[in-house]
Amino acid sequence: MTLFGNKHKSEAGMQVQELAPKRLTLKDLVPNDEKMYLALQNFLLGDPERQLPMLGSTETLLARGDQDRAKGEKLKARMSYETAAKIEIYKQNRENVEKVIRLAKDVTDDRDPHLEFFDTMLANLDEVLRISREYSAQTAHRKV
């Protein structure tokens, strides 16, 4: 009886494991595109519920970026624009994503590796939003 009970528990445990969906990582979502993987590694929010209140609004970040740009502080401007892009990618706002990434690109030095991130994302905006949507769904499941 004890042996049967253990076997039954073991089978039940295996069934639970088999029914649980596999949690995908960013690498799983972007398995064959290293450029996209690296770009999104820098632009996807890992904990949006916690991060969004700390980041501020897109409008505030754009205003700050514009002020820094006018003062010639391009790196600070880029950081504000990039942060706004992260928010808009999470919100799935394609038009704003494109706008903000272009602003960030405009203030980025030609030798800066971030340019490749911007170009990769601009060339694949629909894919960026799809991956972001799936990634966000995965991070939400991890907290449960």
C-alpha positions in Angstrom: 0.0 0.0 0.0 2.8 2.4 0.8 4.6 1.7 -2.4 1.4 2.3 -4.4 0.8 5.6 -2.4 4.2 6.9 -3.3 3.9 5.9 -6.9 0.5 7.6 -7.1 2.0 10.8 -5.5 4.9 10.7 -7.9 2.6 10.4 -10.9 0.4 13.2 -9.6 3.4 15.4 -9.1 4.5 14.7 -12.7 1.1 15.5 -14.0 1.2 18.9 -12.3 4.6 19.6 -13.8 3.5 18.6 -17.2 0.4 20.9 -17.1 2.4 23.9 -16.0 3.3 26.1 -19.0 6.9 26.6 -19.7 8.0 30.1 -18.7 9.9 31.7 -21.6 12.9 33.9 -21.2 13.8 36.8 -23.5 16.3 34.5 -25.2 13.5 32.0 -25.8 11.4 34.8 -27.4 14.3 36.0 -29.6 16.3 32.8 -30.2 17.9 33.7 -33.6 18.5 37.4 -33.6 21.3 38.5 -31.4 20.9 42.2 -32.3 17.3 42.2 -31.4 18.0 40.3 -28.2 20.7 42.8 -27.1 18.4 45.8 -28.0 15.5 44.4 -26.1 17.6 43.4 -23.2 18.1 47.1 -22.7 14.6 48.3 -23.5 12.2 45.9 -21.8 11.0 46.5 -18.3 11.6 43.6 -15.9 9.1 44.7 -13.3 6.8 47.2 -14.9 4.4 47.5 -11.9 7.3 48.6 -9.7 9.3 50.5 -12.3 6.6 52.6 -14.0 5.8 54.8 -11.0 9.6 55.5 -10.5 10.3 56.3 -14.2 7.7 59.1 -14.5 5.5 59.9 -17.5 6.5 59.9 -21.2 5.6 63.6 -21.4 7.8 64.5 -18.5 10.7 62.5 -20.0 10.3 64.0 -23.4 10.3 67.6 -21.9 13.4 66.8 -19.9 15.1 65.3 -23.0 14.2 68.3 -25.1 15.6 70.7 -22.4 18.8 68.7 -22.2 19.1 68.6 -26.0 18.6 72.4 -26.2 21.5 72.8 -23.6 23.7 70.5 -25.7 23.6 67.7 -23.1 23.0 65.0 -25.6 23.8 62.0 -23.3 21.3 63.2 -20.7 18.7 63.8 -23.5 19.3 60.3 -24.9 18.8 58.8 -21.5 15.4 60.6 -21.1 14.3 59.5 -24.6 15.4 55.9 -24.0 13.4 55.8 -20.7 10.4 57.1 -22.5 10.9 54.5 -25.2 10.9 51.7 -22.6 7.6 53.0 -21.2 6.0 53.3 -24.7 7.2 49.8 -25.7 5.6 48.4 -22.6 2.4 50.3 -23.3 2.4 49.0 -26.9 2.1 52.5 -28.4 3.8 52.0 -31.8 3.6 55.6 -32.9 5.2 56.9 -29.7 7.8 54.2 -29.7 9.0 55.2 -33.2 9.0 58.9 -32.3 11.0 58.5 -29.1 13.5 56.1 -30.5 14.1 58.5 -33.4 14.6 61.3 -30.9 17.1 59.2 -29.0 18.9 58.3 -32.2 19.2 62.0 -33.2 21.2 62.8 -30.1 23.4 59.8 -30.1 27.0 60.0 -31.2 27.8 58.1 -34.4 30.2 55.7 -32.6 27.8 54.8 -29.8 26.7 51.2 -29.7 23.2 52.3 -28.9 22.7 53.4 -32.5 22.6 49.7 -33.5 19.9 49.1 -30.9 17.8 52.0 -32.3 18.3 50.9 -35.9 17.3 47.3 -35.1 14.2 48.3 -33.2 13.1 50.9 -35.8 13.5 48.3 -38.6 11.4 45.8 -36.6 8.8 47.7 -34.6 6.1 45.2 -34.9 8.4 42.4 -33.7 9.6 44.6 -30.8 6.0 45.1 -29.7 5.1 41.4 -30.1 8.1 40.3 -28.1 7.5 43.0 -25.4 3.9 41.8 -25.1 4.9 38.2 -24.7 7.8 39.1 -22.4 5.5 41.1 -20.2 3.0 38.3 -20.0 5.8 36.0 -18.9 7.1 38.4 -16.2 3.5 38.7 -14.9 3.2 34.9 -14.6 6.5 34.7 -12.6 5.1 36.8 -9.8 2.2 34.4 -9.2 
